[in-house]
Amino acid sequence: MHKFDPKNIGVLISEERKKEIDPLKYLKEKGLKKGMAFADIGCGPGFFVFPASEIVGSSGKVYALDTQQEMLSELKKRKPADNVIVLKSDETKLPVDDKAVDVAIMVFVLHEVHHPVDFLKEVKRILKPAGRLIVIDWEKKMEEKGPPFEERILKEKAKKIFEQAGFKKIETGSLTPSHYEVVGRKEDV
């Protein structure tokens, strides 16, 4: 299982990436609002962190979590606002309190996780009862960009992982020709 190489960090915050998915517009469409708590799990250098920080404002919180110190160091160099809490996590435990987060996002992370069902259960733990998890990942197809084909997860399998982790009201969709999304709620509210 490969992890994203921090040497290629520039790709994660490039203008080209913004053309594929505009993070500010996307998060607003997904219902992120002023005063909410947001978690970017596998945040990298902060592609979604900075727009989320802007949306939730000073009355909200953004948890920026990553397992790679290089990513967190790069994020810190970009000087996030005071409402951003930068945390190093590991594969199995998120250093965030139970029921602390309204919306969590995992972008291009699910295919890198060793035990996806257990990991999503851990994400579920930090969500408020009405909290939602958004996963964006790579369509399982041959492409020059992105992870190797054999490491990509089918959208249908990703949905099944959500079900096995106990998420409710699970929806799937296509974002771009290369990316899909899966959204699930912690509870049936």
N, C-alpha and C positions, 0 to 999 in steps of 0.2 A: 504494500500500500504506500503510495508516494504522498509526500506532503509538498505543498507549494514551496518552491525554492525562494528564500528571501532575496537572493541576488536579482530576481525579476520583479522586485517590489513596485517599480515604476508602472508596470502594466496595470496594477491594481488601482491606481489613482489617475489613470490617463484620461484625456478628453475623449479618446475613442471609446473607452468603456462607458462614459457618460452618454454617448450617442446611442449605445445599445439599451442601457437602463439608466434613466435620470433618477438618481436616488431621492432627491427632494420631492419630485412629483410622485414617484412610486410610493414613498412612505405616507404622503398625504392621502393618496388614493386608498391606501390600506388602513386609513383611519387613525394614524398617529396624530395626537393633538397636544396642545399646550398643557403642561402639568403632568403628563404621563411619565411613567418609568419605562425605558426602552433598554433592551439588551442586544448587543451585536456580538454573537458568539462566533469566534473566528474572525474578528474585526479587521485583521490585517492592519494596514496603515490608516484606516478610517474612512473608506469610501462612503459608508452609510452613517458613520459616527457623527461627522460634522453636520450633515443635513438634519439628522435626528436631533442633535443638540440645538440647532436653530428652531426646529418645530416645537420641541417640548419646552423650550425657554428656561428661564431661571427658576421657575417653580417645578420643573421636571428634572429627571435624572436620566443619564445615559451610562449604562455599564458597557465598557469596551473590553471584551475578553478575548484572549488569544493564548495558545500554548507556546508560541514562538516569541521569545524575548526581542528578537530583531524587529518583529512587526510592531510590538508595543513601543520600542525605542523610537522607531520611525514616526509612529503616531504622536508621541510626546514632542518630537521635534517640530511637528506641525502646529503646536500650541493650541490644544483643545480648550474650550471654554470651561469655566468652573463647574458646570453641571455634568461634566464627563468624569467618570470614575474608571481609571485604567487598572485592570486586574489581570494578573497572569493566572491562567487556569491550567488544569491538566485534563487528560482524556476522560476522566471519570467523575470529576467533582468540579462544580462551578462555585467560586467563592462569593456567592450571593445568597442572601437570606431567603427563606421560604416565602412564597406568595408576595414577592416584592415587585414583580414586573408585569406591566400591561401587555406589551408586545415584545416578542423576541424574534430575531432574525438570524438565520444561518445561510450564508451565501457561499456556495461552492465548498461546503464543509462536509455535508452528509456522506459523500463518496470517500472521504478521508478517514471516517470514524470506524474504529475496529469493532465496536459492539453497538450498532446504531439504535436498537430498541432500548437498551439500558441507558444510552446517552440521551435519547429523547425523554425517557422517564425522569432523568436528572433535570432536563430543561423544564419539563412540566412542573417539577417541584418548585422552581423559582417563580412560576407564573401565578398571578392572582386568579381567583376562580373563573372570571370572565376573560382571562388572558388568552392571547393567541400566539402561536408559533408559525412563522413564515419560513419556508425552506425554498431557496432558489438553487437549482443545480443544473448540471449539463444533461441534455438529451443524450440517450444512448445511441450515438451514431458516430461514424468515422469522420473526423475533422482534423485539420492541421493544428488548430488551437485547442486549448483545454487539456484535460487529463487523458491518459490512454483509454481507448475504447473499453478494454476489459475491466477498468476500474469505475466506469460510469454505472449509475443505477437507473434502471427504467423508472419512469414516472409512476407506473402502476405498483412497482415494488416499494417505492418511497411512500406511497399512500398506505400500503400494507404495514410498513414500519410504524407509521403514525397510528394505525389501528391497533397494532400489537402493544404500543406504548400507552394506549388508553385515551388517545385524543378523540374528540367529538366533532361533528359538523365539518368533516374534512372535505376540502375542495381542491381540485387540481386544475391547472391551466397551462397554456403555452405563453411564454413571454416574448421570446424571439425564436428564430429558427434553431438556435443552439441551446436555449434555456427553457426550463419549465419551473412552475412554482407549485408548492403544496402548502395549504393553510389549514391549520386545525385549532380548535378551541380546547382549553383545559377541561371545561365542564359544559354541559348542555344548558347554557343560560340564555 
